[in-house]
Amino acid sequence: MSTQMSVFLSQDSAAPHWGEKALLSFSETGATIHLGEGHDLGAIQRAARQLDGQGIHSVLLSGEHWDLESIWAFHQGYRNPKKHGLLEWTALS
């Protein structure tokens, strides 16, 4: 049985030990996509591709910054024609 990884969005930069302009960072609570200023849907899609490439098969989009467009961008990057990962998100308000 696989464990679901929580994925958060952040406007803050990643800590320096993740590298300059790191798009993704990881902690005990899950992965964080660092967008910096703005709402770059392409960056969300790239981060989702990276998570898929790392073999993460079950993801929960968590936190308050997810909206319909960012969820869709993540899905487009995470979706893979050869394998289908499980993607869930909390209800939008």
Phi and psi in degrees as GROMACS dihedral restraints (atoms count N, CA, C in turn):
[ dihedral_restraints ]
;  ai    aj    ak    al  type     phi  dphi    fc
    3     4     5     6     1   -92.5    20    10
    4     5     6     7     1   157.1    20    10
    6     7     8     9     1   -98.7    20    10
    7     8     9    10     1   140.4    20    10
    9    10    11    12     1   -81.5    20    10
   10    11    12    13     1   132.6    20    10
   12    13    14    15     1   -98.9    20    10
   13    14    15    16     1   129.6    20    10
   15    16    17    18     1   -79.4    20    10
   16    17    18    19     1   139.8    20    10
   18    19    20    21     1  -125.4    20    10
   19    20    21    22     1   127.1    20    10
   21    22    23    24     1  -114.5    20    10
   22    23    24    25     1   155.3    20    10
   24    25    26    27     1  -104.7    20    10
   25    26    27    28     1   142.8    20    10
   27    28    29    30     1  -141.6    20    10
   28    29    30    31     1   142.4    20    10
   30    31    32    33     1   -86.8    20    10
   31    32    33    34     1   -10.5    20    10
   33    34    35    36     1   -81.4    20    10
   34    35    36    37     1   155.3    20    10
   36    37    38    39     1   -75.4    20    10
   37    38    39    40     1   154.5    20    10
   39    40    41    42     1   -70.5    20    10
   40    41    42    43     1   155.7    20    10
   42    43    44    45     1   -58.9    20    10
   43    44    45    46     1   149.4    20    10
   45    46    47    48     1   -55.9    20    10
   46    47    48    49     1   -31.2    20    10
   48    49    50    51     1   -69.6    20    10
   49    50    51    52     1   -10.2    20    10
   51    52    53    54     1   -86.9    20    10
   52    53    54    55     1    -7.3    20    10
   54    55    56    57     1   106.1    20    10
   55    56    57    58     1   157.4    20    10
   57    58    59    60     1   -67.9    20    10
   58    59    60    61     1   130.7    20    10
   60    61    62    63     1    58.4    20    10
   61    62    63    64     1    36.2    20    10
   63    64    65    66     1   -65.0    20    10
   64    65    66    67     1   133.6    20    10
   66    67    68    69     1   -83.8    20    10
   67    68    69    70     1   -33.9    20    10
   69    70    71    72     1  -122.4    20    10
   70    71    72    73     1   145.0    20    10
   72    73    74    75     1  -139.3    20    10
   73    74    75    76     1   161.5    20    10
   75    76    77    78     1  -128.4    20    10
   76    77    78    79     1   147.3    20    10
   78    79    80    81     1  -144.5    20    10
   79    80    81    82     1  -177.0    20    10
   81    82    83    84     1   -66.8    20    10
   82    83    84    85     1   -18.7    20    10
   84    85    86    87     1   -91.9    20    10
   85    86    87    88     1   -12.6    20    10
   87    88    89    90     1   141.9    20    10
   88    89    90    91     1  -155.0    20    10
   90    91    92    93     1  -106.3    20    10
   91    92    93    94     1   149.2    20    10
   93    94    95    96     1  -124.3    20    10
   94    95    96    97     1   131.7    20    10
   96    97    98    99     1   -95.2    20    10
   97    98    99   100     1   120.5    20    10
   99   100   101   102     1   -98.0    20    10
  100   101   102   103     1   110.0    20    10
  102   103   104   105     1   -92.1    20    10
  103   104   105   106     1   -18.8    20    10
  105   106   107   108     1    69.7    20    10
  106   107   108   109     1  -148.4    20    10
  108   109   110   111     1   -79.6    20    10
  109   110   111   112     1   141.3    20    10
  111   112   113   114     1    95.7    20    10
  112   113   114   115     1  -170.8    20    10
  114   115   116   117     1  -136.0    20    10
  115   116   117   118     1    76.5    20    10
  117   118   119   120     1   -82.6    20    10
  118   119   120   121     1   101.6    20    10
  120   121   122   123     1   -66.6    20    10
  121   122   123   124     1   -31.6    20    10
  123   124   125   126     1   -63.7    20    10
  124   125   126   127     1   -37.6    20    10
  126   127   128   129     1   -66.2    20    10
  127   128   129   130     1   -38.7    20    10
  129   130   131   132     1   -63.0    20    10
  130   131   132   133     1   -42.4    20    10
  132   133   134   135     1   -64.4    20    10
  133   134   135   136     1   -42.0    20    10
  135   136   137   138     1   -63.2    20    10
  136   137   138   139     1   -42.2    20    10
  138   139   140   141     1   -63.5    20    10
  139   140   141   142     1   -39.9    20    10
  141   142   143   144     1   -62.7    20    10
  142   143   144   145     1   -40.2    20    10
  144   145   146   147     1   -62.4    20    10
  145   146   147   148     1   -40.0    20    10
  147   148   149   150     1   -63.3    20    10
  148   149   150   151     1   -43.2    20    10
  150   151   152   153     1   -64.0    20    10
  151   152   153   154     1   -42.2    20    10
  153   154   155   156     1   -62.3    20    10
  154   155   156   157     1   -42.4    20    10
  156   157   158   159     1   -65.0    20    10
  157   158   159   160     1   -24.6    20    10
  159   160   161   162     1   -84.6    20    10
  160   161   162   163     1     0.0    20    10
  162   163   164   165     1    83.4    20    10
  163   164   165   166     1    22.4    20    10
  165   166   167   168     1   -83.7    20    10
  166   167   168   169     1   114.5    20    10
  168   169   170   171     1   -98.7    20    10
  169   170   171   172     1   -10.7    20    10
  171   172   173   174     1  -141.8    20    10
  172   173   174   175     1   121.1    20    10
  174   175   176   177     1  -130.1    20    10
  175   176   177   178     1   139.6    20    10
  177   178   179   180     1  -119.3    20    10
  178   179   180   181     1   118.2    20    10
  180   181   182   183     1   -78.2    20    10
  181   182   183   184     1   113.5    20    10
  183   184   185   186     1  -119.3    20    10
  184   185   186   187     1   161.6    20    10
  186   187   188   189     1    99.1    20    10
  187   188   189   190     1   174.7    20    10
  189   190   191   192     1   -90.9    20    10
  190   191   192   193     1    -9.5    20    10
  192   193   194   195     1   -89.3    20    10
  193   194   195   196     1    -4.6    20    10
  195   196   197   198     1   -78.0    20    10
  196   197   198   199     1   132.2    20    10
  198   199   200   201     1  -128.6    20    10
  199   200   201   202     1  -179.8    20    10
  201   202   203   204     1   -58.2    20    10
  202   203   204   205     1   -43.9    20    10
  204   205   206   207     1   -66.4    20    10
  205   206   207   208     1   -40.9    20    10
  207   208   209   210     1   -71.3    20    10
  208   209   210   211     1   -35.0    20    10
  210   211   212   213     1   -63.6    20    10
  211   212   213   214     1   -44.6    20    10
  213   214   215   216     1   -63.7    20    10
  214   215   216   217     1   -42.2    20    10
  216   217   218   219     1   -61.5    20    10
  217   218   219   220     1   -42.6    20    10
  219   220   221   222     1   -62.1    20    10
  220   221   222   223     1   -45.8    20    10
  222   223   224   225     1   -59.0    20    10
  223   224   225   226     1   -41.7    20    10
  225   226   227   228     1   -63.2    20    10
  226   227   228   229     1   -35.4    20    10
  228   229   230   231     1   -80.1    20    10
  229   230   231   232     1   -32.3    20    10
  231   232   233   234     1   -81.8    20    10
  232   233   234   235     1   -28.8    20    10
  234   235   236   237     1   -66.5    20    10
  235   236   237   238     1   135.7    20    10
  237   238   239   240     1  -134.2    20    10
  238   239   240   241     1   129.0    20    10
  240   241   242   243     1   -65.1    20    10
  241   242   243   244     1   -21.0    20    10
  243   244   245   246     1   -90.2    20    10
  244   245   246   247     1   -27.4    20    10
  246   247   248   249     1  -146.5    20    10
  247   248   249   250     1   150.3    20    10
  249   250   251   252     1  -116.8    20    10
  250   251   252   253     1   111.5    20    10
  252   253   254   255     1   -81.2    20    10
  253   254   255   256     1   159.5    20    10
  255   256   257   258     1   -88.7    20    10
  256   257   258   259     1   125.3    20    10
  258   259   260   261     1  -125.2    20    10
  259   260   261   262     1   123.7    20    10
  261   262   263   264     1  -130.3    20    10
  262   263   264   265     1   157.4    20    10
  264   265   266   267     1  -147.8    20    10
  265   266   267   268     1   159.5    20    10
  267   268   269   270     1   -77.4    20    10
  268   269   270   271     1   158.7    20    10
  270   271   272   273     1   -62.1    20    10
  271   272   273   274     1   138.4    20    10
  273   274   275   276     1   -80.3    20    10
  274   275   276   277     1   146.3    20    10
